[in-house]
Amino acid sequence: MFDHVVFAVSDYAGSKAFFVKALEPLGVVVVSEGPLGVELCRPDSKSSLCIRRVEQKSTHLHLAFIAESRQQVDDFHRAALAAGGTDNGAPGLRPQYHANYYAAFVIGPDGHNIEAVCHEPETSWETLAQGEPSATPG
């Protein structure tokens, strides 16, 4: 739906480092950087996230990124915490949204609520990786 989303941060260096590290498990990379800020996206995507420099803190945002698997949500959460984010909701199902809404939330350097969400049902390999019996006969 969106071509790009632009938002401002007061701690540009900290926010850039946070988003680069936190979004790496989702395949997001820096595609350009200049005097205004940095642009990030997946190499195969037409939509991007643009982070701009400002001196004062901006209004808090909630940004939700698509994860292709529940494992990517878990990896995002670990990476975001390692990058200095604050836990705002561990990876898990959020059935109040829908049966397969699997998400994790962190608060970034400027107070933005950052989410990774997978809308797909758990795959059999994810079940096996968790040590549970496979739901498929075999």
C-alpha positions, 0 to 999 in steps of 0.5 A: 500500500505504501511507497515509503514511510518517512519519520524523524528522529532526534538521535540519528546515529543511534536510531540508524544503528538500531533499525539496521540491526533490528531489521536485518533478520527481515532482510532490510538493508540500507539502500541510500544515505545522504544529508537528509537521512537514510533509506532502508528497504528489502532488495526485492521491495519497492517500499522503503523506510526513510529516517530523517534527522531533526533536533527535537524529539518527534511524536511517537509512531507505531511501525509494523514490519512484515515477517515472512515467518515466525522465526523472523519475528523471533530473530527480529526481537533478539536483534532489536534488543541487542541493538538497544531496544526495550522489550514491549511485547515478547514474540507470541500469538496475539489472538485478539487481532486474529488466530495467526497474528504472531508478533513482537514489539520493542521500543526504539531509541526515540520511543517509537513502538517497532513491531515485526508481525507474521500473519501465517500459520506455524509451519511444520518445520517451526513446530519441529524446531521447538521440539514438538511433534509434527502436525503432519503424518510422516 
